Amino acid sequence: MPVIAKSTYKPPIFCSNTHIQTVIPTLFRKVPDVTYQRERIDTPDGDFLDLDWSRVGSKLLAIVLHGLEGNSTRSYMMGMVRALNRSAWDALAVNFRGCGGESNRRLQMYHSGETGDLQTVIRHVSGLSRYSELALVGSSLGANVILKYLGEQGEATPPIIRAAVTISVPCDLKASSIRISALMNRLYLKRFLKMLHEKMQAKALMAPEKIDLKGYEEIRTLKEFDDRYTAPLHGFKDAYDYYEKSSCRPFLPNISVPTLLINAADDPFLSASCYPYEEAKANPNLFLEVPKHGGHVGFMAFDHNGEYWSETRAVAFLNQRAC
């Protein structure tokens, strides 16, 4: 019964508020001591992915995925990479299509259910014959991608993948889209829509006959954006079809490698359906931990080494399962 009854996370004094946890790290956290070496690889459909390596000469590698409109330089990504390096793991921070500083070649971008690019990265690093074990680590959208991938693969998961850690996971995308579009989250939604607008402007230059930006400023919910852009660009009937087929929760019973799922109870973006207690109780490989506090990809800590609790926790989980 891998539901972790009591989380070890305790927020710093005066930092238990969900919005403080969500906002302060994004705006003010700096993570030194991470230097990337970039590699660009081609995808089977003629596009490319920008991969950022942080190596310490290990035989262990963690592939790290970011959230919606993130990239390898976000503080939560660099914090996780630094924690992995300190614990003798090489780290590979993946920039989803269009998130590495340059627009991708195709109209299609990335989305919560796109696992093909993760598969491409896994095949690429496996082909290097440099690593004895791989781990997958993801936050938010990237965490959903990892869990869906592992569920899709099931018992056929490549044996080199030994474990995974996922943080702040929108396991039910429909419910999460409603939640993030609520009044209390209006500022977050406005920020996401602004960043997505910039992406769509670049796409409109590529194919003005397929990307209509007229009235973009009238979009008020994430569903409206997904109905207008995400769904049609990626072969879904509408936003609800996209949410149904891309949510990781239906795939959780099939996960066959040890996987830690951390969702704070006060995450402002997650609904009750994003806490898969029953799936964790039924699957010995799925470990669910629900700290009382932490916000969305927060879990702040002010200890001597600058690591956040989620980073320390993720590395400890991976180390327990590494040979």
BELVENHU-V111142 format. One line per field, one symbol per residue. phi: phi as a letter, one per 20 degrees, with the letter a starting at -180 (. if undefined). psi: psi as a letter, one per 20 degrees, with the letter a starting at -180 (. if undefined). burial: + if it has 16 or more other C-alpha atoms within 10 Angstrom, else -. A space follows every 10 residues. Layout:
# BELVENHU-V111142
phi: ???
psi: ???
burial: ???
This chain:
# BELVENHU-V111142
phi: .eeffcfefc fggmcefgff feegffecfd cemccedecd cedgendbce ddecdcneed cdeddeegle afefffffff ffffffdmdf cceeefgnde obfffeffdc bfdedfffgf ffffffffld debdcdcbcl gfffgfffgf ffflfeggff eeabccclee fdffffffff efgfdgfffg ffffffffff ffffffbffd ddefmgfefd cffffffecg fffcnefaff ffffedffgf effefdcgce ddcffdgfed egfedeffff fedfedddcc ffcqmdldmf bcefdmeegf ffffffffff def
psi: mloohoqipo qqpjkiphhg hhgghghipp oakppqpqpp qqqhjjarpp poqoqjkrip ppppqrapka aiiqhhghgg gghgghkkpq qooporpjjj ipprhrhqdr rhjoihhggg gghghhiikh qhqqqppqpc ghgggghggh hghcijppih ohrqpppmpm hnhghhhggi jrghjhhggg gghghhghgh ghhhhgmhii ooipjhiipi rhggghghgg ghhjjqgagh ggggiiphgi ihhipjqppp oooqhjpiip rhijnmgghh hioiiooppn qhribolelq qlahjjqqgh gggghggghh jq.
burial: ++++----++ +---++-+++ +++-+----- +----+---- -------+++ ++++++-+-+ ++++++++++ ++++++++++ +++++-++++ ++++++++++ --++--++++ +++++-++-+ ++---+---- ++++++++++ ++++++++++ ++-+--+--- ++++++++++ +++++++-++ ++-----+++ --+---+-++ -+++------ +--------- ++++++++++ ++++-+-+++ -++--+++++ ++++++++++ ++++++++++ +--++++-++ +-++++++++ ++++++++++ +----+++++ +-+++-+++- ---
